[in-house]
């Protein structure tokens, strides 16, 4: 015990002891609050990045499935990536957590899932098939890297997740009919490299009916038969691809 404490009486020493315990408890409580606040801030900043990472994992898993000829599983993974892609942008904007790193992660995940993984659904078997797959991947690459728009929330060329969703739906409905898939891929390439504008659909930040469609997409993947799910996503993606302003133009 220090000389200063020895100079105090018993009651004074007891009071000093209680004060030190109170200060220690206060510091511990404040440190916990700061740690909790930092943890919440980290979650806020990285929530959208986590969704982009999940989309990337979906895409990589889809590639592995296609390389092993498990195309059906690959399609379901791509539909999951489609839903994640619609969600990550909404989460980033709602939490005010948009960043250059998040944008790069999102673009890389989109290129992996909706470029490489989707192109493998074309089941290339020759030189021409390979050239078509390469053209599809390059169209997605050009769409993500070079077709930027100066109009807020507006894209140049078709957003690649919708092209992927359309191809996946056709694959599931036709049992992987190669001819139909290749024709659809050519049409989607033309839409993606077109310099025309597509509105930002903002499904989770807009009218209630869009949110209902998104929720229906989740339920379709989890509960509905393959045929019904395929028709649902085919209708959803085709309506945006061919009637973007008449149906999906967002005023939110």
C-alpha positions in Angstrom: 0.0 0.0 0.0 1.3 3.4 -0.9 2.3 6.0 1.9 -0.5 8.2 0.7 -3.0 5.5 1.4 -1.4 4.7 4.8 -1.9 8.3 5.8 -5.7 8.0 5.3 -8.1 6.6 7.8 -9.9 3.2 7.3 -13.1 4.9 6.0 -11.1 7.1 3.6 -9.1 4.1 2.3 -12.4 2.2 1.8 -13.9 5.2 -0.1 -10.8 5.5 -2.3 -11.0 1.8 -3.0 -14.7 2.1 -4.0 -13.8 5.1 -6.2 -11.1 3.1 -8.1 -13.5 0.2 -8.6 -16.2 2.5 -9.9 -13.7 4.2 -12.3 -12.5 0.8 -13.5 -16.1 -0.4 -14.1 -16.8 2.8 -15.9 -13.8 2.5 -18.2 -14.7 -1.2 -18.9 -18.3 -0.3 -19.7 -17.1 2.6 -22.0 -14.6 0.4 -23.7 -17.3 -2.2 -24.4 -19.6 0.5 -25.8 -16.8 1.7 -28.1 -16.0 -1.8 -29.2 -19.7 -2.5 -29.9 -19.9 0.8 -31.9 -16.9 -0.1 -33.9 -18.2 -3.6 -34.6 -21.6 -2.1 -35.8 -19.7 0.4 -38.0 -17.7 -2.4 -39.5 -20.8 -4.4 -40.2 -22.4 -1.3 -41.8 -19.4 -0.7 -44.0 -19.0 -4.3 -45.1 -22.6 -5.6 -45.4 -22.7 -4.9 -49.1 -19.2 -6.2 -49.6 -20.3 -9.5 -47.9 -23.1 -9.8 -50.4 -20.7 -9.2 -53.3 -18.4 -11.8 -51.9 -21.3 -14.3 -51.6 -22.1 -13.5 -55.3 -18.5 -14.2 -56.2 -18.6 -17.5 -54.4 -21.8 -18.4 -56.2 -20.1 -17.6 -59.5 -17.0 -19.6 -58.7 -19.1 -22.6 -57.6 -21.2 -22.3 -60.7 -18.0 -22.5 -62.8 -16.9 -25.6 -61.0 -20.3 -27.2 -61.5 -20.2 -26.4 -65.2 -16.7 -27.8 -65.6 -17.9 -31.0 -64.1 -21.0 -31.0 -66.4 -23.4 -30.3 -63.5 -25.2 -27.6 -65.4 -28.4 -27.8 -63.5 -26.7 -27.0 -60.2 -24.8 -24.2 -62.0 -28.1 -22.6 -63.1 -29.5 -22.5 -59.5 -26.3 -20.9 -58.3 -26.5 -18.2 -60.9 -30.1 -17.4 -59.9 -28.9 -17.0 -56.4 -26.2 -14.7 -57.6 -28.8 -12.7 -59.5 -30.7 -12.1 -56.3 -27.6 -11.2 -54.4 -26.5 -8.7 -57.1 -29.9 -6.9 -56.8 -29.5 -6.8 -53.0 -25.9 -5.6 -52.6 -26.4 -2.2 -54.3 -29.5 -1.5 -52.3 -27.8 -2.4 -49.1 -24.8 -0.2 -49.8 -27.0 2.8 -50.6 -29.4 2.3 -47.7 -26.4 2.0 -45.2 -24.5 4.8 -47.0 -21.6 2.4 -47.4 -20.7 2.9 -51.1 -17.0 2.8 -51.7 -14.5 2.3 -54.5 -13.5 -1.1 -53.1 -17.1 -2.2 -52.9 -17.7 -1.1 -56.5 -14.7 -3.1 -57.7 -15.7 -6.2 -55.7 -19.2 -6.0 -57.2 -17.9 -5.7 -60.8 -15.5 -8.6 -60.3 -18.3 -10.7 -58.8 -20.6 -9.8 -61.7 -17.9 -10.6 -64.3 -17.3 -14.0 -62.6 -21.0 -15.0 -62.2 -22.7 -13.3 -65.2 -19.7 -13.5 -67.6 -17.5 -16.5 -67.1 -20.0 -18.8 -65.3 -22.9 -17.9 -67.6 -20.8 -18.4 -70.8 -20.0 -22.0 -69.7 -23.7 -22.8 -70.0 -23.2 -22.6 -73.8 -21.4 -26.0 -73.6 -18.7 -25.2 -76.0 -17.6 -28.1 -78.2 -15.8 -26.5 -81.1 -14.0 -23.4 -82.4 -17.2 -21.5 -83.2 -18.8 -22.4 -79.9 -15.6 -21.2 -78.1 -15.6 -17.9 -80.1 -19.2 -17.3 -79.1 -18.4 -17.9 -75.4 -15.4 -15.6 -75.6 -17.6 -12.9 -77.3 -20.2 -13.3 -74.5 -17.5 -12.8 -71.8 -16.0 -9.8 -73.6 -19.5 -8.3 -73.9 -19.9 -8.5 -70.2 -16.4 -7.1 -69.7 -17.1 -4.2 -72.0 -20.4 -3.6 -70.3 -18.8 -3.4 -66.8 -15.7 -1.5 -67.7 -16.3 0.8 -70.5 -20.1 1.5 -70.8 -20.4 3.9 -67.9 -23.2 6.4 -67.9 -23.2 10.1 -66.9 -26.9 9.8 -66.0 -27.4 8.8 -62.4 -28.7 5.3 -61.9 -28.8 4.6 -65.6 -26.9 2.0 -67.5 -25.5 1.9 -71.1 -26.3 -1.5 -72.5 -28.2 -4.3 -70.9 -27.2 -5.0 -67.3 -25.5 -8.4 -67.5 -27.3 -10.0 -64.5 -30.6 -9.9 -66.6 -28.9 -11.5 -69.6 -27.6 -14.3 -67.4 -31.1 -14.8 -65.8 -32.6 -15.1 -69.2 -30.1 -17.7 -70.4 -30.4 -19.7 -67.2 -34.2 -19.7 -67.5 -34.0 -20.9 -71.1 -31.5 -23.6 -70.1 -33.8 -24.9 -67.3 -36.9 -24.8 -69.5 -35.4 -26.5 -72.5 -33.1 -29.0 -70.7 -30.0 -27.2 -72.1 -31.0 -26.9 -75.7 -27.7 -25.7 -77.2 -29.2 -24.1 -80.3 -31.7 -22.0 -78.4 -29.0 -21.0 -75.8 -26.6 -19.8 -78.5 -29.3 -17.8 -80.3 -30.3 -16.2 -77.0 -26.6 -15.5 -76.2 -26.1 -13.7 -79.5 -29.1 -11.6 -78.8 -27.9 -10.8 -75.3 -24.5 -9.8 -76.6 -26.1 -7.3 -79.0 -28.2 -5.9 -76.1 -25.2 -5.6 -73.8 -22.9 -3.8 -76.3 -25.6 -1.5 -77.4 -25.0 2.1 -76.3 -28.7 2.7 -75.5 -29.8 3.5 -71.9 -31.4 1.1 -69.4 -33.1 2.6 -66.3 -31.9 1.6 -62.9 -34.6 -0.8 -61.7 -33.8 -0.4 -57.9 -36.0 -3.3 -57.1 -35.6 -3.1 -53.3 -35.7 0.7 -53.2 -38.8 1.3 -55.3 -42.5 0.5 -55.5 -44.0 -2.2 -53.5 -44.8 -4.4 -56.5 -41.1 -4.6 -57.4 -40.3 -5.8 -53.8 -43.0 -8.4 -54.1 -41.4 -9.6 -57.4 -38.1 -9.9 -55.6 -39.6 -11.8 -52.7 -41.4 -14.0 -55.2 -38.0 -14.8 -56.8 -36.6 -15.9 -53.5 -39.6 -18.1 -52.8 -39.5 -19.5 -56.3 -35.8 -20.6 -55.9 -36.5 -22.2 -52.5 -40.0 -23.7 -52.9 -41.4 -23.9 -56.4 -40.7 -26.6 -59.1 -38.0 -26.0 -61.7 -40.4 -25.3 -64.5 -42.4 -22.6 -62.6 -39.2 -21.0 -61.3 -37.8 -20.9 -64.9 -41.0 -19.3 -66.2 -41.0 -16.8 -63.4 -37.4 -15.6 -64.0 -37.8 -15.7 -67.8 -40.8 -13.4 -67.5 -39.0 -11.1 -65.0 -35.8 -10.8 -67.0 -37.5 -10.5 -70.4 -39.9 -7.8 -69.2 -36.8 -5.7 -68.2 -34.8 -6.5 -71.3 -37.5 -5.7 -73.8 -39.6 -3.1 -72.0 -37.2 -1.4 -69.6 -38.9 2.0 -69.6 -42.5 1.0 -70.0 -42.5 -1.4 -67.0 -39.3 -0.9 -65.0 -38.5 2.8 -65.2 -38.0 3.8 -61.6 -39.2 7.1 -60.1 -38.2 6.4 -56.5 
